[in-house]
């Protein structure tokens, strides 16, 4: 099994414990693997997430996304999964 697949599976197993808004946000980042921080907050509010900054921080602390300079990125194993296997929903 390719390494990215095993890592992505472990990460996605953790997604089962997420709350509804957190799952919405994670699905957003799966669709948009790299997105500007201001745009992400705006888009997540549009999706009905009341406190997007809080949800983003939780996703980052749990290892689903990472903060880069001015943007948020899906973590590498999940990015590789999406690039090779296609989009997924949690």
C-alpha positions as CSV (number, residue, x, y, z in Angstrom):
1,X,0.0,0.0,0.0
2,X,1.3,3.4,-0.9
3,X,2.4,5.5,2.2
4,X,0.0,8.4,1.4
5,X,-2.9,6.0,1.4
6,X,-2.2,4.6,4.8
7,X,-1.7,8.1,6.2
8,X,-4.8,9.5,4.6
9,X,-6.8,6.5,5.9
10,X,-5.7,7.3,9.5
11,X,-6.6,11.0,9.1
12,X,-10.0,10.2,7.6
13,X,-10.7,7.8,10.5
14,X,-10.4,10.8,12.8
15,X,-12.9,12.7,10.7
16,X,-15.7,10.3,11.9
17,X,-15.6,12.1,15.3
18,X,-16.0,15.6,13.9
19,X,-19.1,17.7,14.5
20,X,-21.4,18.7,11.7
21,X,-19.9,22.1,11.0
22,X,-16.4,20.7,11.2
23,X,-17.3,18.0,8.6
24,X,-18.7,20.8,6.4
25,X,-15.5,22.7,6.7
26,X,-13.3,19.7,6.0
27,X,-15.3,18.9,2.9
28,X,-14.8,22.5,1.8
29,X,-11.0,22.0,2.2
30,X,-11.2,18.7,0.3
31,X,-12.8,20.6,-2.6
32,X,-10.4,23.5,-2.3
33,X,-7.1,22.0,-1.2
34,X,-5.4,25.4,-1.0
35,X,-7.4,28.5,-0.3
36,X,-6.6,32.0,1.0
37,X,-7.4,32.6,4.6
38,X,-9.8,35.4,4.1
39,X,-11.6,33.6,1.3
40,X,-11.9,30.4,3.4
41,X,-13.6,32.3,6.3
42,X,-16.0,34.1,3.9
43,X,-16.9,30.8,2.1
44,X,-17.4,28.9,5.3
45,X,-19.7,31.6,6.6
46,X,-21.7,31.2,3.4
47,X,-21.9,27.5,4.1
48,X,-23.6,28.3,7.4
49,X,-20.7,27.8,9.7
50,X,-21.2,30.3,12.6
51,X,-17.6,30.5,13.8
52,X,-15.3,29.6,10.9
53,X,-12.1,30.8,12.6
54,X,-12.8,28.4,15.5
55,X,-13.6,25.5,13.2
56,X,-10.5,26.2,11.1
57,X,-8.3,26.2,14.2
58,X,-9.8,22.9,15.3
59,X,-9.2,21.2,11.9
60,X,-5.6,22.5,12.0
61,X,-5.0,21.2,15.5
62,X,-6.4,17.8,14.6
63,X,-4.1,17.5,11.6
64,X,-6.6,17.9,8.7
65,X,-5.4,21.3,7.4
66,X,-2.3,23.4,7.8
67,X,-1.7,27.1,7.8
68,X,0.7,28.5,5.3
69,X,1.5,32.1,4.5
70,X,-1.9,33.7,3.9
71,X,-3.7,30.4,3.1
72,X,-4.8,27.1,4.4
73,X,-3.9,23.8,2.8
74,X,-5.2,20.3,3.1
75,X,-2.5,18.2,4.7
76,X,-0.2,16.4,2.2
77,X,-1.5,12.9,2.6
78,X,-5.1,14.0,1.9
79,X,-3.9,16.2,-1.0
80,X,-2.2,13.2,-2.5
81,X,-5.3,11.1,-1.9
82,X,-7.5,13.6,-3.7
83,X,-5.1,14.0,-6.6
84,X,-4.7,10.3,-7.1
85,X,-8.1,8.9,-6.1
86,X,-10.5,11.8,-6.6
87,X,-12.6,13.9,-4.3
88,X,-14.1,12.3,-1.2
89,X,-16.8,13.4,1.3
90,X,-16.6,12.9,5.1
